């Protein structure tokens, strides 16, 4: 009998158990907290709409992180790459001539993705050709991008007619179509399509095999003729591109302008989504919607039960850490079993 799935299920159960203990410590019934959390994130059409709105950038960014993590390239800079996408998308949207949305929207999504890819490729090149640790460079790039956005909305891109540090509103003919009377927009099916494309790339193409090979053993991959440096650069750019597209989607679907803190931490939460989804597109889909529902339900818990929304972030961390611990145990068990059989 395979023990891997049982270990994963047990680790998830332990994470939920520890989360219930934390909720009890803050003086709230775990059952009441769970019901409120689920009702706030999935209780009705309005709740589902808000959940899917928050899930959209998480799915796009986490999809890109799947590629990077499979190649053992640890991109922690998605937050900055989202910002790069928002800046490029907003600038072009404010300066391009009027044209039908069928042309303008894909172009703006492309510019956002290109900006994110460019920022991601800087750290990728440093890792590939100079051996610089990408964790350090991608984290530092976050601060560069965040402060750049702050400078732009306070200076060159600030709306001269407004009072807040934000750009002018982008024209209506570049906005993503709305899918309902609520805030959900065409970015969500775009995110689903991106995950489907990613699944095909990972399972059916040479690219997917190359990413996996470099992640498992770069020296063996190089011996087999795979260009490891080029692969690392490509996964860095791919990961950054999907984060940049997520930034463009936030501008064209939700905010309609550039403003400070436009990302709302999606780049960091997406890391948890990718890890919880085991760097698999299907797992990312479920993990992204689940964590988005947690974030939306956290507001409901704060209103009804006076539980600080920060507690929900702590619970997310507990669950992710428990699952990762279970994955570590499972991997060690499989290695031990393989060694014993050999």
N, C-alpha and C positions, 0 to 999 in steps of 0.2 A: 504494500500500500504506500502511495506517495505521501510523504509527510509535509511537503512544501506548502500546499494550500492550507493544511491544518495549522501550521505555524503562523501563516499570515493572518488567518481568521482569529487565532488566539491572541496575537499581538494587537489586532484591532480591538478585540474585546477588552483587553487590558487597558488600552488607551481610553476607551469609553468608561471603564470602571474608575480609573484615576480622575477622569474629568468629572464624574459624578461626585467623587470625594471632594474635589475642589469646590464644586457648586454648594455642597453641603456645608463646607467650612465658611462660606460667605453668608450662611443663614438662609438658604433657599432650598426648597425641595427639588431634588434632581428630576423627579417626574414632572413637576410643574414647569421647571426650566426647560426641559426637553420639549414639552408640548408647546410652550410659548415660542421657543426657537423655531420649531417646525411650522407652526402657524404663521409666524412672521415671514418666513422665507418661502413657504410653499402652500399657505393656507387657502389662497384664492387666486383669481386671475391677476389681480393687481400685484400680489406678492410674487407670483411667478414672473411677471413682467420685470419687476425690479431685480429679481434674481438673475434672469437671463441677461439683463443689461450689464450687471456686474460680472457675469460669467464671460461675456464676449471678449474683453481684453485679456482676461486670465487664460482663456483657451488659446488665443493667438500667441501670447507670449510663451505659455507653457509648451505649446507645440514646437516653437523654435528651440526652447531649452531641451526638449527631448532629443533633438538632433545633436546638440552640443554635449549633453551628458552621455549619450551613447558613445561618443568619440572620446570620452573622458576629458572634455574641455569644459571647465567649470566657469560658466558665464554668470557672474553675479552683477553684471552691469545692465540688465534689462530695463531698470528704472531710467537710467540715462538714455538708453536707446529709444525708449518710448518718447522721452522729451525731444530727442532729435527728430523723430517722426512728426511730432506736433508742430514744431517750429517750421520745418520744410513745408508741410501740408498747409499751414495757415498762411505762410508768406506767398506761396503760389496761388492759393485761393483768393487772396486779396489783390493780386496783381495780374492774374491771367484774364484775357478777354472773355466775354460771355460766350458760352457754348452749351449744347445739350448735355444733360447730366450723364447720359450714356457714355460720353467721351470725357467729361471733366472729372467725374468721380473715380474711374479707373486710373486716370493720370495722377490725381492727387494721392490715391492710395500707393501708387508706384513711387511717387516722390518721397512719401513718408517712409516706405520700405527701403528706398535707396539711401536715405539719410541714416536710418538705423543700421543698415548694413555697413555704411562707411565708418560709423563710430565703432561698431563691433569689430570691423576688420583691423582697426588700429591695434587693439589688444591681441587679436589673432596673429598679426604679423610679428608683434613683439615676442609672442610665445613661440611661433614657428621658426623665426630666423634669429632670435637672440636668446631664447630660452627663459624669458621673463615670465614669472608666475602670473597667469591670467587672473587669478583671484584678486591679487593686489591691483593690477591695472584696471580691471573692469570696475572694481569698487571706486577707485579714484576717478574714473571717467564719469561715474554717477554724479559726483560733486561738480565736475566741470560742466556737465550738461544742465544740472539743476540751477547752478548760479548763472549760466548763460541765459536760461529762460527768464530768471529774475531780472537780469540786466535788460533783456529785450523788451519785456512788458513794462519796465520802468522808463525805458528810453526810446530806441528806434521804432519799436512796433507798438507803442502805447497808443490807445485810442485818444485822439485829441479832444473828442467830444465827451469822454467819460471821466469818472472820478476815481475808478479803481485801477489797480495795476493789471491791465489786460489789454489785449488788442481789440481792434474793431471787429464787429461781427462779420463772418464770412457771408457772401451772397447766398441767397436761397437756392439758386440753381446748381450749387455744388453739394448740397446736403444729401445724406443717405436717406432713401425712402423709409417712411415709417410703416411698420407692419400691423399696427393696431392703434387704438385711441390712447393707449398708454405709451411709455417711452421706448419700448422695444423697437428696434430698427433693423435694417437689412444687414447690419454688421454681424448679427448672430448666425444667420445661414452662411455668411461668408466664413465665419470661424469654423463652422461644421465642415464646409467644403475644404478648408485648409487642412483640417485634421484628416479628412478622407484622402486628400492628395499626399499628405505625409505618410499615411499608412501604406499607400501604394509604393511610395519611394523607398520606404524602409524594407518592405517585404518582397518587392518585385523588381527592383532595379539594382544595377551595379553600384550606384551611389550608396544605397542603404547598406550593401555588403561592405563597401569601403569604410563607411563610418564605423560599423561594428568591428571590423578587423583592426582599425587603428585604435579603437577603444580597448579591445581585449589585449592586444600585444603590438605596440607600434614597431618594435624591432623586427618581429616576424612579418608584419605587413610590409615593411620596407624591403625585407629579403624577398618577398613574393612579388615585388615590382610596384607596390602602391607608393605613390608620392605622399609621404606623411605630412610634410610641411604644407603642401598645397591643400591637403584634406583638412588640416587644422584651420587654415585660413578660410576655407569654404564653409566649414561649420560655424565659425565665428561670424562670418558675414550672413549666413542663412539665419542664424539665431537672432542677430541684430535686425535683420530685415523684417522678420515676423513681429518683433517688438515695435519697430517703426510703423508697420501697418496698423498695429493696435493703437498707437498714438494718433495716427490719422483718423482711424475710426472714431476715437473719442472726440476729436474735433468736429468731424462731419456728422456725427450721430447724436452727441449729447451736449457738448459745451458750446459749439458753434463759434468758438474764438479761442485764442491762446491766453492762458492765465497761469499764475504760479500754482505749483502743486497740482497740476492738472492730472497727474498720473494716479494720485491717491494711494500710492504704495503697491500698485498692481505688479510692478516688476519684482518686488520681494515676495509677495503672496504667490506669484506664479512659480517660484522656486519650490514652495511647498506643494503646489498642485502637481508639478512634474515629478517630484519625489514620491508623493502619495500615489500617483498614477503609474509609478514604476517606469517612467519614460516610455510609455506606450500610448499611442493616440486614443485608444478606447478608454484606457484607464484615466488619461488626462481629461476626457470628456466628463466622466462621472465625478472625478475629483474636483474639477473646476466648478461644476454646477453645485456640488455639495458645499464647497467652501464659500461660494458666492451666497448660497442660501444661509450659511452661518452668519455671514456679514450682514445680510439684510435682517435676519431674525434677531441679531444682536441689538438692533435698535428697538425692536418690539420688547425684548427682555428688559432693556433699560427703562422703557416707559412703564411697563406693567409691574415688573418685579424689583425695580430699582437696582438691578445688577449692572455694574459698569460694563460698557461694551468692550473694554480692554480685557475683561475676564474671558470673553469668547476667543480673543486672539491667543490667550494663554491656553485655552482648551484646544485650539487648533494645533498649537505647538506640541502639546502633550500627545495628541493622536498621531501626528506626523512622526514624532520621535519614537513612539511605541511601534509604529509600522516599520520604521527604519531599523529599529533594534531587532524586530522579528525577521526582517530581510537579511540582516547580518547573520543571525543564528541559522537561518535556512541555507544561506550560501556556505557557511562553514560546515554545516551538516552534509551538504551535497559534495563539497570538496573532500571531506573525510570519507564519505561513502565511496566516491570515485577512486580515492587513493587506496581504500581497502580492497575494492574490486580489482584494481590494477595489480 
